[in-house]
């Protein structure tokens, strides 16, 4: 079973190594790096975070 997934992280996230992360080659996988965030992009960049999440939820494959 394939399922769309979205990986969201901040470039400055020292916990999840956001500055060195490489996405897997999978067409059901998408990633968004937030350049002004650390571990909490939903708090540090709320508007682009919400826009990214809405775009993913509204446009994923059925």
BAGU-201760 format. One record per residue: residue number from 1; x, y, z negated of N, C-alpha, C, O, CB in turn. Coordinates in steps of 0.1 Angstrom, whole numbers, always signed. Each point is the difference from the previous one (the first is absolute). Glycine has a CB too. Layout:
REM BAGU-201760
n	nu	nv	nw	cau	cav	caw	cu	cv	cw	ou	ov	ow	cbu	cbv	cbw
NUM	X	Y	Z	X	Y	Z	X	Y	Z	X	Y	Z	X	Y	Z
...
REM end
This chain:
REM BAGU-201760
n	nu	nv	nw	cau	cav	caw	cu	cv	cw	ou	ov	ow	cbu	cbv	cbw
1	+8	-12	+0	-8	+12	+0	+9	+12	+0	+9	+2	-8	-28	-14	-4
2	+16	+21	+21	+8	+13	+1	-9	+10	-7	-12	+1	+1	+24	-7	+20
3	-5	+15	-28	-7	+11	-7	+8	+12	+2	+12	+0	-2	-23	-15	-15
4	+5	+26	+21	+7	+13	+1	+5	+4	-14	-7	-2	-10	-8	+9	+30
5	+27	-1	-20	+5	+4	-13	+7	+14	+2	+5	+3	+11	-2	-27	-19
6	-4	+32	-2	+7	+13	+0	+9	+1	-12	-4	-2	-11	-16	+13	+23
7	+32	-8	-9	+10	+2	-11	+3	+15	+0	+5	+6	+9	+5	-29	-6
8	-13	+29	-15	+2	+14	-2	+11	+2	-11	+0	-7	-10	-24	+12	+17
9	+34	+3	-4	+10	+3	-10	+7	+13	+3	-1	+6	+10	+5	-30	-13
10	+2	+29	-8	+8	+13	+1	+14	-3	+3	+6	-10	-4	-21	+21	-12
11	+22	-3	+24	+14	-1	+4	+8	+0	-13	+11	-7	-1	-15	+18	+23
12	+1	-3	-32	+8	+1	-12	-4	-10	-11	+4	+2	-11	-2	+21	+16
13	-9	-34	-1	-4	-10	-10	+12	-9	-3	+3	-10	+7	-27	+11	+2
14	+30	+1	-20	+11	-8	-5	-4	-14	-5	+8	-9	+0	+4	+30	-5
15	-25	-22	+2	-5	-13	-5	-2	-10	+12	+4	-12	-2	-15	+24	-17
16	+5	-7	+30	-3	-9	+11	+10	+2	+12	-2	-6	+10	-22	+7	-17
17	+35	+6	+5	+10	+2	+10	-6	+6	+13	+3	-5	+11	+10	-14	-21
18	-21	+29	+8	-6	+7	+12	+10	+5	+10	-4	+1	+12	-15	+5	-26
19	+31	-3	+10	+9	+6	+10	+7	-11	+8	+7	+4	+10	-3	+15	-26
20	-5	-31	+13	+6	-11	+7	-9	-10	+6	+4	-10	+5	+16	+13	-20
21	-33	-1	+13	-10	-10	+4	-1	-1	+16	+1	+10	+7	-14	-5	-28
22	+12	-18	+25	-2	-3	+15	-13	-8	+1	-1	-10	-7	+26	+11	+12
23	-34	+3	+3	-13	-7	+2	+2	-13	+8	+8	+0	+9	-20	+22	-10
24	+4	-32	-3	+1	-12	+8	-6	+2	+14	-8	+9	+2	+6	-23	-23
25	+6	+6	+30	-6	+0	+14	-13	-7	+1	+0	-12	+3	+24	+14	+7
26	-35	+5	-14	-13	-7	+0	-10	+11	+4	-1	+11	-6	+8	-27	-13
27	-15	+13	+29	-9	+10	+5	-12	+2	-9	-8	+10	+2	+14	-17	+21
28	-8	-1	-34	-10	+3	-9	+5	+8	-12	-8	+3	-9	-3	-25	+15
29	+24	+26	-5	+6	+7	-11	+3	+14	+4	+5	+2	+11	+5	-23	-20
30	-13	+31	+0	+4	+13	+3	+6	+6	-13	-4	-4	-11	-14	+7	+29
31	+27	+7	-16	+6	+6	-12	+0	+15	+2	+0	+5	+11	+15	-25	-15
32	-16	+27	-7	+1	+15	+0	+10	+4	-11	-2	-3	-12	-22	+5	+21
33	+34	+5	-5	+10	+6	-10	-4	+14	-2	-1	+8	+9	+19	-24	-1
34	-18	+20	-21	-3	+14	-3	+13	+7	-4	+7	-4	-10	-30	-2	+2
35	+27	+16	+16	+13	+6	-2	+2	+9	-12	+12	+2	-4	-11	-3	+28
36	-12	+5	-30	+2	+9	-12	-5	-7	-13	-3	+6	-10	-1	+13	+25
37	+4	-33	-15	-5	-7	-11	+11	-10	-5	+9	-4	+7	-32	+7	+1
38	+20	-7	-21	+8	-11	-6	-10	-12	-1	-5	-5	+10	+21	+21	-22
39	-18	-21	+0	-8	-12	-3	-15	+3	+1	-8	-9	+0	+27	+0	-14
40	-23	+22	+14	-14	+3	-1	-5	+9	+11	-3	+12	-2	+5	-14	-22
41	-2	-2	+37	-4	+9	+11	-14	+4	-2	-4	+11	+6	+20	-22	+9
42	-25	+3	-21	-14	+4	-2	-1	+12	-9	-10	+8	+1	+3	-31	+2
43	+17	+26	-12	+0	+12	-8	+8	+11	+6	-3	+12	-2	+0	-27	-18
44	+14	+11	+26	+10	+10	+5	-4	+6	+13	+4	+11	+3	+14	-23	-15
45	-25	+5	+21	-5	+4	+13	-14	-5	+2	-3	-8	+9	+27	+8	+0
46	-34	+5	-17	-13	-6	+0	-7	+2	+13	-7	-10	+5	+6	+14	-29
47	+2	+7	+31	-8	+2	+12	+5	-9	+11	-8	-7	+6	+4	+31	-12
48	+17	-25	+9	+4	-10	+11	-2	-14	-5	-2	-9	+9	+19	+25	-1
49	-16	-19	-20	-3	-14	-5	-14	-4	+3	-2	-11	+5	+19	+14	-23
50	-27	+6	+14	-14	-3	+3	-3	-1	+15	-7	-9	+4	+1	+21	-26
51	+12	-3	+30	-2	-1	+14	+6	-13	+6	-7	-6	+8	+8	+31	-7
52	+10	-30	-6	+6	-12	+5	-9	-12	-4	-3	-9	+8	+26	+19	-10
53	-28	-10	-10	-8	-11	-5	-14	+0	+8	-4	-11	+4	+15	+12	-27
54	-17	+10	+24	-12	+1	+8	+2	-5	+14	-9	-8	+5	+1	+27	-19
55	+18	-15	+21	+3	-4	+14	+2	-15	+0	-6	-6	+10	+17	+28	-5
56	-4	-28	-14	+2	-14	+0	-14	-7	-2	-3	-10	+7	+26	+13	-16
57	-31	+1	-1	-12	-7	-3	-11	+2	+11	-7	-10	+3	+12	+14	-27
58	-4	+7	+31	-11	+2	+10	+4	-6	+14	-9	-2	+8	+3	+23	-20
59	+19	-23	+14	+4	-4	+14	+7	-14	+0	+6	-4	+10	-3	+28	-5
60	-4	-32	-16	+6	-13	+1	-9	-9	+8	-11	+2	+3	+20	+1	-26
61	-2	-14	+27	-7	-10	+9	-11	-7	-7	+1	-3	-12	+20	+0	+25
62	-32	+0	-6	-11	-7	-6	+2	-15	+0	-9	-7	-4	-7	+26	+11
REM end
